[in-house]
Amino acid sequence: MKHFIITVAFFILIWPLACCSVTPSKSTIIEQEITVEEETEEELPLILPPPGGPMPVSVFAEIWAYVVADREAALTRGLPLSDIGYFGAEIDSYGKLTDVPNRRNVSFGGRVHMVVACNGRALTHFTLMPGGRERRELIADLLAAAKNYDGLQIDFENVPARDREAYFSFLRELRAGLPTDKMFTVALRAYTRKLPDAVYDYDIVAPIVDRILVMAYDEHWSGSKPGSIASLKWCRDVAEYSLSAIGKEKLIMGLPFYGRAWGNQNPSRALIYSTIEGIIKEHNITEIGREEGIPVFDYDVNVSVKLYYEDEYSLSARMEMYKSMNVAAIGFWRLGQETPAFWPIIQLETADY
């Protein structure tokens, strides 16, 4: 890699921003529900302090963060957190609950929630099928596993459109089975407006659960054009709609700690013979070896890479924007990916957890 271009997210944000498109959450999305919001003259501009100056301490009533199993060391003492989402439980190919983390592996004085993910589209359809033995047994297993936790969070990010009603009834069954002292939460895709027949309809889900973590990240993802993981204008639109549809009391606005890079080309691909001949000619390949009779050669290409990421300034700007909008709770994906310079600029409103 001979040309490496790094574009810092917060630096870009101080320049006028173009219109943003809404895209799904952190997982690889097969079915996409994309909303395009056109910028209007009435839209308020972003007003950001210049980078490099002092940053305010952002205070929230609840601060959530995800911890991944086998990476519990990322949860260090003294972090201003009220809740931990313990990530690792999944659904196997037979619809059974698997890889449930051991609650004892997390040393934390606040609430710890078991997070269960199901990202495969076909597997999700299979799991949610009403009346099926797999669904019935999965619900029983989830309720049993949640006994060791303060709450249960469902993170099903590829629910097919035809299964939206099955998804809602699945959530209702879990809510009915959980004891009243257990929190029931979901992580949902970010929207900027109400979509007809949306799979993750905030209006329907909100009455069922105690909290909704809106995954306001992956505005741009690995398969999209390069761009911020979560631009401020897009986040503002997501927060405005989420507050109106979910309400301040149940909303957790998700923030990213990670970055993402895009290259202008990816040489990893299958090639037909005529294309290989073209590469040999274009790159003037003269040395072609053989490994057990198979021809092989090496050549170099220049790749230009653009990288967007989060630092303490960009995170502060996003948090202060949410505070100005009356957002009470935020959550981070995930611990271990952040800059250490972030933690001095965030604080819990109360420590009574």
Stockholm file with secondary structure:
# STOCKHOLM 1.0

chainA/1-353         MKHFIITVAFFILIWPLACCSVTPSKSTIIEQEITVEEETEEELPLILPPPGGPMPVSVFAEIWAYVVADREAALTRGLPLSDIGYFGAEIDSYGKLTDVPNRRNVSFGGRVHMVVACNGRALTHFTLMPGGRERRELIADLLAAAKNYDGLQIDFENVPARDREAYFSFLRELRAGLPTDKMFTVALRAYTRKLPDAVYDYDIVAPIVDRILVMAYDEHWSGSKPGSIASLKWCRDVAEYSLSAIGKEKLIMGLPFYGRAWGNQNPSRALIYSTIEGIIKEHNITEIGREEGIPVFDYDVNVSVKLYYEDEYSLSARMEMYKSMNVAAIGFWRLGQETPAFWPIIQLETADY
#=GR chainA/1-353 SS CCEEEECCHHHHHTSCCCCCEECCCSSCCSSCCCEECCCCTTSCCCCCCCTTSCCCCEEESEEEEEEETTCGGGSCTTCCCSEEEEEEEEECTTSCEECCCCGGGCCCSSEEEEEEECCCHHHHHHHHCTTCHHHHHHHHHHHHHGGGSSEEEEECCCCCGGGHHHHHHHHHHHHHHSCTTSEEEEEEECCSSCCTTCTTCHHHHTTTCSEEEEECCCSSCTTSCSCCSSCHHHHHHHHHHHHHHTCTTTEEEEEECCCEEEESCCCCSCCCHHHHHHHHHHTTCCCCEEETTEEECCCCCCCEEEEECCCHHHHHHHHHHHHHTTCCEEEEECTTSSCGGGGGGEEESCCCC
#=GC SS_cons         CCEEEECCHHHHHTSCCCCCEECCCSSCCSSCCCEECCCCTTSCCCCCCCTTSCCCCEEESEEEEEEETTCGGGSCTTCCCSEEEEEEEEECTTSCEECCCCGGGCCCSSEEEEEEECCCHHHHHHHHCTTCHHHHHHHHHHHHHGGGSSEEEEECCCCCGGGHHHHHHHHHHHHHHSCTTSEEEEEEECCSSCCTTCTTCHHHHTTTCSEEEEECCCSSCTTSCSCCSSCHHHHHHHHHHHHHHTCTTTEEEEEECCCEEEESCCCCSCCCHHHHHHHHHHTTCCCCEEETTEEECCCCCCCEEEEECCCHHHHHHHHHHHHHTTCCEEEEECTTSSCGGGGGGEEESCCCC
//
